[in-house]
Amino acid sequence: LLLALGPPPGEPRRDVASPPVRPLFTRRMTLLGVGVFLAAVGPVGAAVLVGVAARDELNVSGSAAGGLLLTGSVAALVLGPYWGSLLDRWGGRRSAVTASLAISALVAALAFGSSPLALAVIWGAAGAGIGLMVVVFQGLAAAAVPDNRGGALSSILAYRFAGHAVGPLVWLPVFAASPEWAFVGSGGLGVMAALAIGASTRLPPGGPP
């Protein structure tokens, strides 16, 4: 907003046109954004619940809880190149639905993580699936708006980070009453995300707003 009101000095490049903004608000992008938001509120953002469960329910130290959470990040890091090739082979719809349902089941299964080791193993598997989900988000956004891929990726990130902000507000009160139901509910949003994302892939790129 500040740059729009007061752009920096200099002349624009004459041979470059501004990317179109209207395609960022099509039905396809809106459905995709809603799916990303639901996934971030739910299973993609479940790390907060895992850390609280490790500390408060399993009585591990703060540093140990951080190490436990690292299993998901490491799994996503190691498998990142493979997820890209899998997306190319499977396509956006199949990858999105498979990843959403897989992480939904794994996050719900965290309700049964009765030891730090069990929690770490389940979260490691969930983190690997979340890594695929993030790759899918980016691939679907770029495919939905081929003329403004940077804007599409920024738009999807906005939905995602909004979901990460809302998630703790939704699930921490539930966790205080029932940790099991917090994990199950968080995982359940992944199913709703799969429906929204799957529906978005059935619409053509650059469709009506």
C-alpha positions in Angstrom: 0.0 0.0 0.0 2.8 2.4 0.9 4.6 1.7 -2.4 1.3 2.3 -4.3 0.9 5.6 -2.7 4.5 6.7 -3.0 6.3 4.7 -5.6 10.1 4.9 -5.6 11.8 7.3 -8.1 12.8 6.0 -11.5 11.2 5.3 -14.9 9.2 2.1 -15.5 10.5 -0.3 -18.1 8.7 0.5 -21.3 8.7 -3.1 -22.6 7.0 -4.6 -19.5 3.3 -4.5 -18.8 1.9 -4.8 -15.3 0.7 -8.3 -14.5 -3.1 -8.7 -14.4 -4.7 -8.6 -11.0 -8.3 -9.6 -11.9 -7.4 -13.3 -12.3 -6.4 -13.4 -8.6 -10.1 -13.1 -7.7 -11.6 -15.7 -9.9 -13.7 -18.6 -8.5 -10.9 -21.0 -9.0 -8.5 -18.9 -7.0 -11.1 -18.1 -4.3 -11.9 -21.8 -3.8 -8.2 -22.6 -3.7 -7.6 -19.9 -1.2 -10.4 -21.1 1.0 -8.9 -24.6 0.9 -5.5 -23.3 1.8 -7.0 -21.3 4.6 -8.8 -24.3 6.0 -5.7 -26.5 5.7 -3.6 -23.9 7.6 -6.2 -23.5 10.3 -6.3 -27.3 10.5 -3.6 -29.9 9.9 -1.0 -27.8 8.2 -0.9 -25.6 11.3 -1.0 -28.4 13.9 2.5 -27.9 15.0 1.2 -25.5 17.7 -0.9 -28.3 19.2 1.9 -30.8 19.0 4.3 -28.5 20.9 1.7 -27.9 23.6 0.8 -31.6 23.9 4.5 -32.5 24.2 5.1 -29.9 26.9 1.8 -30.0 28.9 0.5 -33.6 28.4 3.8 -35.6 28.1 5.8 -33.3 30.4 8.8 -32.9 28.1 11.1 -29.9 28.3 10.8 -27.0 26.0 14.0 -27.9 24.1 12.8 -31.5 23.8 9.5 -30.3 22.4 11.4 -28.3 19.8 13.4 -31.4 18.9 10.2 -33.3 18.5 8.7 -30.7 16.2 11.9 -30.8 14.2 11.0 -34.3 12.9 8.2 -32.9 10.7 10.4 -30.1 9.3 13.3 -32.5 8.5 10.9 -34.9 6.8 9.5 -32.1 4.6 13.0 -30.9 3.8 14.3 -34.3 2.8 11.3 -35.2 0.7 10.9 -31.8 -0.9 12.5 -32.7 -4.3 10.6 -35.9 -4.5 7.3 -34.1 -3.8 7.9 -31.9 -6.8 8.4 -34.8 -9.1 5.3 -36.5 -7.7 3.2 -33.4 -8.4 4.4 -33.5 -12.0 3.4 -37.2 -12.3 0.1 -37.1 -10.4 -1.2 -33.7 -11.3 -2.6 -31.1 -9.0 -6.0 -32.6 -8.2 -4.8 -36.0 -7.2 -1.8 -34.7 -5.3 -4.0 -32.2 -3.4 -6.7 -34.6 -2.4 -4.2 -37.3 -1.5 -2.0 -35.0 0.6 -5.0 -33.4 2.3 -6.6 -36.7 3.4 -3.2 -38.2 4.4 -2.3 -35.3 6.7 -5.9 -35.2 8.0 -5.6 -38.8 9.1 -2.1 -38.3 10.6 -3.0 -35.2 12.6 -6.1 -36.9 13.9 -3.9 -39.9 14.9 -1.8 -37.5 17.0 -4.6 -37.8 19.6 -3.3 -41.3 20.3 0.4 -40.2 20.7 0.8 -41.4 24.3 4.6 -41.0 24.4 7.1 -38.5 23.0 8.4 -41.2 20.6 5.0 -41.9 19.2 4.2 -38.2 18.9 7.5 -37.6 17.1 7.0 -40.5 14.7 3.4 -39.5 13.8 4.4 -35.8 13.5 7.3 -36.7 11.3 5.0 -38.5 8.9 2.5 -35.6 9.0 5.3 -33.1 8.4 6.3 -35.0 5.3 2.7 -34.8 4.0 2.5 -31.1 4.9 5.6 -30.6 2.8 3.8 -32.1 -0.2 0.8 -30.0 0.6 2.8 -26.8 0.4 4.3 -27.8 -2.9 0.8 -28.5 -4.2 -0.4 -25.1 -3.0 2.3 -23.4 -5.0 1.8 -25.6 -8.1 -2.0 -25.1 -8.2 -1.6 -21.3 -7.7 0.9 -21.0 -10.5 -1.4 -23.1 -12.8 -4.5 -21.1 -11.9 -3.0 -17.7 -12.9 -0.2 -18.4 -15.5 0.0 -14.7 -16.4 0.7 -13.6 -12.9 2.3 -16.4 -11.0 4.0 -14.2 -8.5 0.7 -12.6 -7.6 -1.0 -16.0 -7.3 1.7 -17.3 -5.0 1.5 -14.2 -2.9 -2.3 -14.5 -2.7 -2.1 -18.1 -1.6 0.5 -17.3 1.0 -1.8 -14.6 2.4 -4.5 -17.2 2.9 -2.1 -19.7 4.4 -0.6 -17.2 6.9 -4.1 -16.0 7.8 -5.0 -19.6 8.6 -1.9 -20.0 10.8 -2.9 -17.0 12.7 -6.5 -18.2 13.3 -5.6 -21.8 14.0 -4.3 -21.3 17.6 -7.3 -19.1 18.4 -9.6 -21.9 17.4 -7.9 -25.0 18.7 -6.1 -24.0 21.9 -9.4 -23.5 23.8 -10.5 -26.9 22.5 -7.2 -28.4 23.5 -7.7 -27.1 27.1 -11.0 -29.0 27.3 -9.9 -32.1 25.3 -6.5 -32.6 23.6 -7.9 -35.5 21.7 -10.8 -33.6 20.2 -8.4 -30.7 19.3 -6.3 -33.1 17.1 -9.4 -34.8 15.6 -11.0 -31.4 14.8 -7.8 -30.0 13.3 -7.4 -33.1 11.1 -11.1 -32.9 10.1 -10.6 -29.5 8.5 -8.1 -31.1 6.1 -11.0 -33.1 4.7 -12.9 -29.8 4.1 -9.8 -28.3 2.5 -9.5 -31.3 0.2 -13.1 -30.7 -1.0 -12.5 -27.0 -1.7 -9.1 -27.5 -3.4 -10.4 -30.4 -5.5 -13.4 -28.3 -6.6 -11.1 -25.4 -7.6 -9.1 -27.7 -9.9 -12.2 -28.4 -11.9 -12.6 -24.8 -12.9 -10.6 -23.4 -15.9 -7.7 -20.9 -15.3 -8.7 -17.3 -15.6 -12.4 -18.0 -15.2 -15.2 -15.6 -14.1 -14.7 -13.7 -10.8 
